[in-house]
């Protein structure tokens, strides 16, 4: 059994061996559920695309700075001028 302390800001440190075992890294969001036995922390697994972004909008920014994007934009501009 491991122990931890709640800081003045309400923060707790999850011991390293438990973070590694459950693959918890910095930035992982946890859901806090209250049960009869106490509090339960559960990682919130991120879906592949952010909430509200599906289809082509979920790809926004993935080709940033590539030649393919530059060529596509140039072609789009040429078509728009016609």
ChimeraX attribute file (.defattr): number of C-alpha atoms within 10 A of each C-alpha:
attribute: neighborCount
match mode: 1-to-1
recipient: residues
	/A:1	2
	/A:2	7
	/A:3	8
	/A:4	10
	/A:5	10
	/A:6	9
	/A:7	9
	/A:8	7
	/A:9	6
	/A:10	7
	/A:11	10
	/A:12	12
	/A:13	11
	/A:14	14
	/A:15	11
	/A:16	10
	/A:17	10
	/A:18	11
	/A:19	13
	/A:20	11
	/A:21	8
	/A:22	11
	/A:23	10
	/A:24	15
	/A:25	9
	/A:26	6
	/A:27	6
	/A:28	11
	/A:29	14
	/A:30	13
	/A:31	9
	/A:32	12
	/A:33	10
	/A:34	9
	/A:35	8
	/A:36	5
	/A:37	6
	/A:38	7
	/A:39	10
	/A:40	11
	/A:41	11
	/A:42	12
	/A:43	13
	/A:44	11
	/A:45	9
	/A:46	10
	/A:47	7
	/A:48	9
	/A:49	12
	/A:50	10
	/A:51	9
	/A:52	8
	/A:53	12
	/A:54	11
	/A:55	9
	/A:56	7
	/A:57	11
	/A:58	14
	/A:59	11
	/A:60	10
	/A:61	9
	/A:62	9
	/A:63	11
	/A:64	10
	/A:65	9
	/A:66	9
	/A:67	10
	/A:68	11
	/A:69	14
	/A:70	13
	/A:71	11
	/A:72	11
	/A:73	12
	/A:74	12
	/A:75	11
	/A:76	11
	/A:77	11
	/A:78	10
	/A:79	9
	/A:80	8
	/A:81	6
	/A:82	5
